[in-house]
Amino acid sequence: MKTAELRKKDVAGLQAEVKDLQKAHFNLRMQKATQQLSNTGQLKTTRRAIARAKTLIAEKQAAEKQAGAK
């Protein structure tokens, strides 16, 4: 999922996306362990997508905290 699409979601939506991505990453790891995964590049893609979503969560929470402090 592109960053622009993720920025449209709220924190709860992003957390749900992270959970889904983590499940997908786990499944890919299991496929790799059982020699069923032909495209190992998918592991890198999902890992980076998780990091991207977590970064946006942190940004949104920091913005909320800063807005609440004013």
ABEGO torsion letter per residue (X at the ends): XBAAAAAABBAAAAAAAAAAAAAAAAAAAAAAAAGABABAAAAAAAAAAAAAAAAAAAAAAAAAAAAAAX
